C-alpha cells in the first residue's frame, strides 16, 4: 500500500502544468496609433469608459486596457473621432494685463472696447472702480505645445507662458499657466526681480470668451493686477 501511494505521488508530479485559459471578462490590452486627433483629447474623451488608457505623445499612440465587452466600443469611439477634421490646430492665446484701482491711474492706456463687459462685471464684484490697460501679450502654439511671451513696461517686465494646451469640444484646457509682472528690487546694489501675478496648474477657457483668470495685489489692497485671457483656434 505504501509503495503504491508513493508511485501515485510521483506520477502526479510528472503531469505537465498547462496554462489556464483566460478568465471570462479579463481585460484586453491593445495599442492604437492615432492618425489625426490629439492623443490628450482622445484620452479625455475615453474617460467616460473608465479604466484604462495611457498616451504617448511622442509616438502618437494610446494604450488601451479594457474588458472585452468594452474594447469594441472603445475602438469604435476612436475611429469616430480620429478623423482629418480632428487634426492638431494652432491657437492664439491673448492675455491682457489690467490695472484696477480705487483711484485713477496716471500710467496705462484706456481699456479696449472688447474688454468693457469684463470690466463691468469686475466693478460689480469689487470696490475697484478705475481700470487701465498695462500690456497685452500673445502666444501662438501648436496642439499639445507651450509657449512664452514677454514685454517691457518701463522698469517692469510682463510675462505670459503656458506649458501646453489641448482642445476638448469647444474648451481650451491649459496646463501650468503663468501670467504677471516681474518687479525690480535692489538689495545691496544688486537688482533682482520679484514676480507678482497668476500661477495656475490648470485652467479651462471657452473658445472666444474673455475670462478673468486671476487677480494679484499691487501696492496694497487698493490696487490690483487683473489678467484677462481669451483663446482663438486657428
C-alpha positions in Angstrom: 0.0 0.0 0.0 2.8 2.4 0.9 4.7 1.7 -2.3 1.6 2.3 -4.4 0.8 5.6 -2.7 4.4 6.9 -3.4 4.1 5.8 -7.0 0.9 7.8 -7.3 2.6 10.9 -6.0 5.4 10.5 -8.4 3.1 10.2 -11.3 1.2 13.3 -10.3 4.4 15.3 -10.1 5.2 14.4 -13.7 2.0 15.7 -15.1 2.8 19.0 -17.0 1.2 22.2 -15.8 -0.7 23.7 -18.7 -1.5 27.4 -18.7 -5.0 28.2 -17.6 -7.4 29.8 -20.0 -8.1 33.5 -19.7 -11.0 34.0 -17.3 -14.1 35.4 -18.9 -14.2 39.2 -18.7 -10.4 39.6 -18.2 -9.0 42.9 -19.6 -7.7 43.0 -23.1 -4.6 45.2 -23.9 -4.2 47.0 -27.2 -2.1 49.8 -28.6 -3.7 52.1 -31.2 -1.8 54.6 -33.3 -3.6 57.9 -33.9 -3.6 59.4 -37.4 -5.1 62.8 -36.9 -6.5 63.5 -33.4 -4.5 64.9 -30.5 -3.7 62.0 -28.1 -4.7 64.0 -25.0 -8.1 64.9 -26.5 -8.8 61.2 -27.2 -7.7 60.2 -23.7 -10.1 62.8 -22.3 -12.9 61.5 -24.5 -12.3 57.9 -23.5 -12.5 58.7 -19.8 -16.3 58.1 -19.9 -15.5 54.3 -20.3 -13.5 54.2 -17.1 -10.2 52.2 -16.8 -7.7 52.4 -18.5 -5.7 54.4 -21.0 -2.2 55.7 -21.4 -0.9 58.0 -24.1 2.5 58.5 -25.7 2.5 62.0 -27.4 5.9 61.3 -29.0 4.7 58.3 -30.9 1.0 59.4 -31.1 -0.2 56.2 -29.6 -2.7 55.3 -26.9 -2.6 52.1 -24.9 -5.9 50.6 -24.0 -6.8 48.2 -21.2 -10.5 47.3 -21.1 -12.7 44.2 -20.7 -13.6 42.6 -24.0 -17.2 43.7 -23.8 -16.0 47.4 -23.7 -13.0 47.2 -26.0 -15.1 47.1 -29.2 -17.0 50.3 -28.1 -13.7 52.0 -27.2 -12.1 51.2 -30.6 -15.3 52.4 -32.4 -15.1 55.7 -30.5 -11.5 56.2 -31.5 -12.4 55.6 -35.2 -15.2 58.1 -35.0 -13.0 60.9 -33.5 -9.6 60.2 -35.2 -10.6 61.9 -38.4 -9.0 64.6 -40.6 -11.2 67.3 -39.0 -9.6 66.5 -35.6 -6.1 67.1 -36.8 -4.0 69.3 -34.5 -4.6 73.0 -34.8 -2.8 76.2 -33.8 -4.2 78.5 -31.1 -3.8 82.2 -30.3 -3.9 83.0 -26.6 -4.2 86.7 -25.7 -3.5 87.9 -22.2 -4.5 91.5 -21.2 -2.9 92.9 -18.1 -5.3 95.4 -16.5 -4.5 97.7 -13.5 -7.6 98.2 -11.3 -7.5 100.7 -8.5 -9.7 102.8 -6.2 -8.1 106.0 -7.7 -7.4 107.0 -11.3 -4.0 105.8 -12.6 -1.6 108.2 -14.3 0.0 105.3 -16.3 -1.5 102.8 -18.6 -3.8 103.1 -21.7 -7.6 103.1 -21.9 -9.3 99.7 -21.7 -10.1 98.4 -25.2 -13.8 98.3 -26.0 -13.9 94.5 -26.3 -12.9 94.3 -22.5 -15.6 96.7 -21.3 -18.1 93.8 -20.5 -15.4 92.2 -18.4 -14.7 95.5 -16.6 -18.4 95.9 -15.9 -18.5 92.5 -14.2 -15.5 93.2 -12.1 -16.9 96.6 -10.9 -20.0 94.8 -9.7 -17.9 92.4 -7.5 -15.0 94.5 -6.2 -14.6 98.0 -4.9 -12.0 98.8 -7.6 -13.5 101.3 -10.0 -10.7 102.7 -12.2 -9.2 100.5 -14.9 -6.3 100.9 -17.4 -4.5 98.6 -19.8 -0.9 97.9 -18.8 0.2 95.4 -21.5 -1.1 92.8 -24.0 0.8 89.6 -24.8 0.1 86.9 -27.4 1.1 83.3 -27.5 0.6 81.2 -30.7 1.2 77.5 -30.1 0.5 74.2 -31.9 -1.7 71.5 -30.3 -0.1 70.0 -27.2 2.7 72.6 -27.2 3.5 75.5 -24.9 4.9 79.0 -25.4 6.1 82.2 -23.8 5.7 85.9 -24.5 7.3 88.8 -22.6 7.2 92.6 -22.6 8.7 95.7 -21.1 6.8 98.4 -19.4 9.2 100.9 -18.0 11.2 99.1 -15.3 8.6 96.3 -15.2 8.7 93.1 -17.2 5.5 91.4 -18.2 5.5 87.6 -18.7 2.9 85.1 -20.1 3.7 81.4 -20.5 2.0 78.1 -20.7 3.4 74.6 -20.7 0.9 73.0 -23.1 -2.8 73.1 -24.2 -5.4 70.8 -25.6 -8.8 71.3 -27.2 -11.8 69.4 -25.8 -15.0 70.1 -27.6 -15.1 74.0 -27.6 -12.9 74.4 -24.5 -9.2 75.0 -24.3 -7.5 73.2 -21.4 -4.2 74.8 -20.4 -1.6 73.3 -18.1 0.8 75.3 -16.0 -0.1 78.9 -16.8 1.9 81.9 -15.5 1.0 85.5 -16.2 2.1 88.6 -14.4 4.8 91.2 -13.8 8.4 90.9 -12.7 9.1 93.9 -10.5 12.7 95.0 -10.0 14.1 95.3 -6.4 17.6 96.3 -5.3 19.4 94.6 -2.5 23.0 95.6 -1.8 23.3 97.2 -5.1 22.2 94.0 -6.9 19.0 94.1 -8.9 16.6 91.1 -8.8 13.0 90.7 -10.0 10.1 89.6 -7.8 7.1 88.1 -9.6 3.5 89.3 -8.9 0.7 87.7 -10.8 -1.1 84.4 -11.5 0.2 80.9 -11.3 -2.2 78.1 -12.2 -1.7 74.4 -12.6 -4.7 74.0 -14.9 -7.5 76.2 -16.3 -10.2 75.7 -18.9 -11.1 78.6 -21.2 -14.1 78.5 -23.5 -13.1 79.4 -27.1 -13.9 83.0 -28.0 -14.8 84.1 -24.4 -12.8 86.7 -22.4 -12.2 85.4 -18.9 -10.6 87.0 -15.8 -8.2 84.2 -14.8 -6.9 85.9 -11.7 -6.2 88.9 -9.5 -2.9 89.9 -7.8 -2.4 92.7 -5.3 -0.2 95.6 -6.3 0.9 98.2 -3.8 -1.7 97.3 -1.2 -5.4 96.4 -1.3 -6.4 99.5 -3.2 -4.7 98.4 -6.4 -4.7 95.1 -8.2 -3.4 93.4 -11.4 -6.1 91.6 -13.3 -5.3 89.1 -16.1 -7.9 88.6 -18.8 -7.5 85.7 -21.2 -9.1 84.7 -24.5 -8.4 81.7 -26.8 -8.9 81.6 -30.6 -8.4 78.3 -32.5 -6.9 78.9 -36.0 
